Amino acid sequence: MTETTTAQAPETVTAGATETEMSRERDGEEEETIRRQKKLEEALEAKSLRRIMSAYLKYIYPLLVSFFLLNLSFGSLYILVSELTL
């Protein structure tokens, strides 16, 4: 029987390997920065949405009150005019 052995390459650190590690670190930092920016944008969007909804509710309630009061006034006028024309 013949014995086969495989020679393992020695593990050496080359300049390319350190550059790869540095680029991975940069990529990780960039991803972290992008993640933080997305979280900040989402928080600002939620805050803006709350402001928009608050303004809408503050606007719609007086509008509905005015509409119903106007509707009641118009209904009263309609009854008065219909009685006068009889």
C-alpha positions in Angstrom: 0.0 0.0 0.0 1.1 3.4 -0.7 0.6 6.2 1.7 -0.8 9.4 0.3 -0.4 12.6 2.2 -1.7 15.9 1.3 0.5 18.9 2.0 -1.4 21.7 3.7 -0.5 25.2 2.6 1.0 27.2 5.4 -1.3 29.9 6.7 0.4 33.2 6.0 -1.0 36.7 6.2 -0.5 38.7 3.1 -1.1 42.3 2.3 -4.2 41.3 0.4 -5.7 39.5 3.4 -5.4 42.6 5.6 -6.9 44.7 2.9 -9.8 42.3 2.7 -10.3 42.4 6.5 -10.2 46.2 6.4 -12.8 46.3 3.6 -15.0 44.0 5.6 -14.7 46.3 8.6 -15.6 49.3 6.3 -18.5 47.4 4.9 -19.7 46.6 8.4 -19.4 50.2 9.5 -21.2 51.3 6.3 -24.0 48.8 7.0 -24.3 50.1 10.6 -24.5 53.6 9.3 -27.1 52.7 6.8 -29.1 50.8 9.4 -29.0 53.8 11.8 -30.1 56.2 9.0 -33.0 53.9 8.1 -34.1 53.8 11.8 -33.9 57.6 12.0 -35.9 58.0 8.8 -38.5 55.6 10.1 -38.8 57.6 13.4 -39.1 60.9 11.5 -41.8 59.4 9.2 -43.8 58.2 12.2 -43.5 61.6 13.9 -44.6 63.3 10.7 -47.6 60.9 10.3 -48.7 61.7 13.9 -48.5 65.4 13.2 -50.5 65.0 10.0 -53.2 62.9 11.7 -53.4 65.4 14.6 -53.8 68.3 12.2 -56.5 66.4 10.2 -58.5 65.6 13.4 -58.2 69.2 14.5 -59.5 70.3 11.1 -62.2 67.7 10.5 -64.1 68.2 13.8 -64.9 71.9 13.3 -65.7 71.2 9.7 -68.2 68.6 10.6 -69.8 70.9 13.3 -70.0 73.7 10.8 -71.5 71.3 8.2 -74.2 70.1 10.6 -75.0 73.6 11.8 -75.3 74.8 8.2 -77.4 71.8 7.3 -79.8 72.5 10.2 -80.0 76.2 9.2 -80.7 75.3 5.6 -83.3 72.7 6.6 -85.1 75.4 8.7 -85.0 77.9 5.8 -86.4 75.2 3.5 -89.3 74.6 5.8 -90.0 78.3 6.1 -89.9 78.9 2.4 -92.1 75.9 1.7 -94.7 77.2 4.2 -94.6 80.7 2.6 -95.2 79.3 -0.9 -98.3 77.3 0.1 
